[in-house]
């Protein structure tokens, strides 16, 4: 069975006419984000209004663990996210750089909020997006993981048909982890 990226699924659905696609490679319309994600009220006072708005409207974030000197690592990528309580959560391969960084003590992370395309080496479009710092940890609490999975299904309903069971299976067999990022004002 061939595995497709989330972006490939969105673009394929758009090409078939199941989802409109205008402008960005994976725009809010294509991701069915007409209903903004409800953010926890506790975030609003701590974060700038542009970050709160971006978090409520964006389908993606770009993440980079920070080196001990505070510089972002070269490993960066766009990724789905959800907000649950006061944390930004992502589900990722347990062997990914973001999971390994969190597990080995490199918890400080830079997050850019928005969608400007697929990250590739030399890509810097995401650096123009609103950004913030966060502290990463692996989320193991079953109720938090379940809440995140439900939020992913609500935020990405079409894509969740393909990815929902993959996320659940991966979390169950250890091939995926749920990362929680505690947000800090930049």
PyMOL commands that set and color helices and strands:
alter all, ss='L'
color gray80, all
select helices_A, chain A and resi 6-15+41-46+49-57+97-103+125-128+142-155+157-173
alter helices_A, ss='H'
color red, helices_A
select strands_A, chain A and resi 61-65+77-79+82-84+87-93+108-113+130-139+176-184
alter strands_A, ss='S'
color yellow, strands_A
deselect
rebuild
show_as cartoon
